[in-house]
Amino acid sequence: MSVASKIRLATGLVRTLTLRRIANSVRLRVCSLARMRQVCTMPESLSVEPASVCNLHCPECTLGGGRLQRPGQIMSMETFANALQPLAPWLVSCQFFLQGEPTLNPNLCQMIAAAHRRRIFTTVSTNGQTLTPELCNNLVASGLDRLIISVDGTTQEVYERYRVGGSLQAAVSGIANLVEARKAQNRHNPLIEVQFIVFRHNEHQTGQIKHLARQWGADRVVLKSAQIENRANAAEMLPQNPKYSRYRLNADGTIGTKRQFSDNCFRLRSTMVVAANGDVPLCCYDKNCQHNLGNINQTNAETIWKSPEANQLRKQVWCTKNGIDICQNCGG
């Protein structure tokens, strides 16, 4: 990442800081270091799901692979407000993604603007298929700080191996539309980050994507390790270069995560996750809301966060060897 991009990210984060947010973030880290088994601080980050529907069918995605057991829906402004308003005084960042394609929510830019007005750093992750000039103009105007665009191949043949039903040209055109929208509004944000998930079928293009992304106008390229949900074909999907994989391949053909389980998971202290219907899963790996802490349309978000039930679930993770089911495929 260039120095200019680092400065822009740092500036965006500094803008969010208030005494209350600083105090909360320091306190939650002290509690983590002390290995407290009860959360008494507020989250510094909010992750919302604008849509639990998608326009692609990525096989290792829970939704794209047909493994999402929740109904597909679009998050309402009321649900988003119920998540944001009680937590905003403490929030440093807000991520607009979980499952699904965020840009399918017609109120996405309004949601981003609401968080931006509260001086919260905002990030959207998209497959880039719907980045029309109009949407890009609205995203820039909303005050969005960072836009992650997934581009997992430098040719259509390779790209569509994972982004099933997607068009590489549509994603590239979306980046161009965003660059043009920034210029038209004389803004530097959002920072444009191209994300390349590395599989065996595309790892030979990791060098090409860095070069092409700069030509397209992206500010940053991130090579991301893949999360494998279908273990049956894991061996043929994992990249040969181990630095691009979060898994190790065992002698018997099975795979296991390289990362050792942490009995002091920081995400459980720092981030509240809200699904499209208002349910609050334990964390972003609880994609089917199997461990539901409550629903923000029925109970205040702060009450859910500090509830005995929520703390009991966190304690179960921290005090159980290797955690619970959703911890087994966590990339850290």
Secondary structure, 3 states (H helix, E strand, C coil): CCHHHHHHHHHHHHHHCCHHHHHHHHHHHHHHHCCCCCCCCCCCEEEECCECCCCCCCCCCCCCCCCCCCCCCECCHHHHHHHHHHHHHHCCEEEECCCCCHHHCCCHHHHHHHHHHCCCEEEEEECCCCCCHHHHHHHHHHCCCEEEEECCCCCHHHHHHHCCCCCHHHHHHHHHHHHHHHHHCCCCCCEEEEEEEECCCCHHHHHHHHHHHHHHCCCEEEEEECCCCCHHHHHHHCCCCHHHCCEEECCCCCEEECCCCCCCCCHHHHEEEECCCCEEECCCCCCCCCCEEEECCCCCHHHHHCCHHHHHHHHHHHHCCCCCHHHHHCCC
